[in-house]
Amino acid sequence: MTLSAAAGERIGIVGPNGAGKSTFLSLLAGLERPSEGRVLLDGVPLSSLGARARARRLAFLPQEPACAFPFEVRNIVAMGRHPHGRGDAPADRDAVAAALRDCDLEFLAARPVTSLSGGERKRVFLAQCLAQTPAVLLLDEPTAHLDFLHASAFESALRSAAERGMAVIFATHDLPFAARACDRALLLSSGLPFAQGPAAAILDPATLAKAYGRIPGAAPSVPGAGA
């Protein structure tokens, strides 16, 4: 499997359960090491970078971000600035304020994160990733637990991140979201790449039907696919 991501590009990784989406993201994030091959960040092997150097360039949002302590939302978001220094410079404050605004969290900034719903917490940890100002943003099931309104806001935040030059790579089961939110798609099946290319071509009902193991005539329509 070969995948490259350019600055400002949005790539969606889709496929059935067990296809390898989360494992692939873990490899890209450096949480796991590949048994073969390499993961490169700006041409440098990811495995050669220390944790702090990696965190300056790459942010990862897991499926179920959690915090057991009642830190205020603004403090959780500010933790994204730690790889860059002490976290109290004007640039740090500006990055935190922008992340809170982009994720519609300004009115929740003083709330304990433990008092929030699952969808609200997901937005808090997205804001933490955005405050990190990484070159690459990785997300696993970003719309899980989000209602339609906040999924749309999440989509807008990812689009804005890409417009600022971040490479955005996300794995999702939400095919309509993928069709709207990515420029290019990687379709996995049984741990292998099934198809890769422009989102409109890959997120086609006939292609998806083959990858998901259904006969083409019985494939359900996918709202938004190819739009």
N, C-alpha and C positions, 0 to 999 in steps of 0.2 A: 504494500500500500504506500502510495506517495501522495502527500497533500502539502501544498504551499499556500500561505496566506499573505497578501500584500497589505500595506498600510491602508486603512479605510475600507477594507473589504469585509463583508458579512457572509459567513459560511454556516449553513445549517447541516447538522449531522442527523440523519433520520434512519429509521429501520425498526423492525419488530422487536419485541422483548427478547433479550438475550443476544441481540445482534452484535454487541460489543461497543455501543456508543459511549457508555460511562467509562469503560476501560480505556478506550481510545483517548478520551479527554484526560484521564489520569496520566496517561503517557505524555500527552502534550504539556500538562502542568508540572511534570517532573515528580509526581507522587509515586509513580511506578517507573521502572526502567525496562526498556524493550529487550527481549531476548535476542533480537537481531536488529540491525539497522541503527539509525540515530535520529534524535530530535534536535534540530538546530534552531537557535534564536539569533537572528541577524548573522547567520553564518557560523556561530559559536555553539559547540555542543552544550546542550542544556545541563548535562551532567557535570560539566566543568565549572559551573557557576555556583557560588555559595548562595545560601538561602536569602541573604539580604540583597545581593546583586540580582538574583532572580526575581525577587519581589518588587524591585524597582521597575522591572520591564514586563512583568506578567502577573495578572490577577485571576483568581479562580473562584467562582461561585458554585458551591456544591448543591445537590438537590435539596438537602435539608439543613441549611445553616442553623446553628443553635448557639445559644449563650445561656448558661445557667445562673448568671449573676445579673442583678437589676441595674445594669449600667444605663445611663441616659442615652437616648438615640444619638445625640450629637457626639457623645464620647465614643460610641461604637464606630460611627463614621470616621471620626478623627483618627482612629487606630490605623486606618488605611495610609496615613502619612508617616507612620513609624519607619518604613524603609528609607525615607528621604532625610531623616534627621530627628530633631527633638519634637517637631510637630507644632511649634508655636510661632513660626515665622509668618509674615504676611502671605506668602505663597501658600502655606499650609492652610491658613484660615480661609483664603479665597477658594481653594480646592474643596474644602469641606462645605462651605456655603453653597458653591455651585452644585455639588453632589446632592445636598439636601433639597435644593430647588428642583433639580432635574428629576428627582424621584418623588416629588410632591410630599416631602416629609417635614417641611418647615414648621407646620403646626403640631407635629409630633416630636420636635427636637428635644423637649425637656421630659418626655415620657420615658419610664423604664422600659427597656426592650422586652422584658419578661411579661409586660402587661398587654402586648400587642398580639394581634391575630397572626396566623401563619403567613398570610399574604403580606401583611404589613412588615413582618420580620424579613421576608424575602426582599422587599424593597430597601430595608435598612442595610442589608448586607450587599445589595447591588450598589447602593450609595457608597459603602465602604470601598468596594472595588473601584468605583469611578474616582473617588478621592485619591486613590493610589496613583492615578494618572499613568496607567501602564501602556506599553506599546501593544500588548496582546491581552484581550479580555476573553476568558473562557467561562462558559456557563453550562451547567447541567440541569436540564428541565426548568428553564427560567420562568415559565408561566404556571408551574404547579402552584396550587392554592390561590391563584389570582382570579378575581372576577373579571368580566369583560372590560370594564372601565380601566382597571389597573393593569390588565394585560396590554391594553392599548397604550397606556402611559409607559409601560416597560418597553414596548416596541419603539416608542418615540425616543426613550432614553438611549436605547441601543443604536438607533439611527443617528442621534446626535453624537454619540461616542465615535461612531465610524466617520462622521463628517469632520471630527476633530483629529482624525488620523489613526485611531485605534483599529487594529485588526480584531474583529469580533467573531468568535467561533462558539457555536452553541449546539447542544444535543437536545432533541425534543421529540415527544410523541404528538405534539400539537401541530398537525400538518397544515391547517390553515394559517397558523401563526408563522410557520416556516416559510410558507409561500409568500407571505407579506414581508417578512423581516430579513430574508437573506438574498444575496445576489447569486450565490452559487451553493449547490447542495451536494453532499456526499451521502449516498444511500448504501447502508450496510445490510447484509443478510448472512446469518450463520457465521459471524465473525470475519467476514470477507467483504471487500468493496464490491457492490453490485453495479453501481453506476455513479458517475460524477460529472458535473457540468453545470450549465446555467439552471437556476431554480425552476424556470418554467418548463424546461425539458425533463428534468429529473422528477419533479413533483407532478407528474402526469398520472392520471388514474390507471392507465394500462401498465406503465412501468412499475408503479407501486404495487399493483395486484400481483405481478410476477414475483417481486421481492418478498411480499408478505405471504406468498404461498397460496393465493387464491386464483381460481381460473378467471381469465379476463372478463368473461360474460357475467360473472357474479360479483364483480368488484363494485363496491359502493362508490358513489361520487364523493369527491373530496372538495368541500366548499373552499373556494379561494385558490385552489391549485392551478398553477399556470396563469394566474391573474397578473 
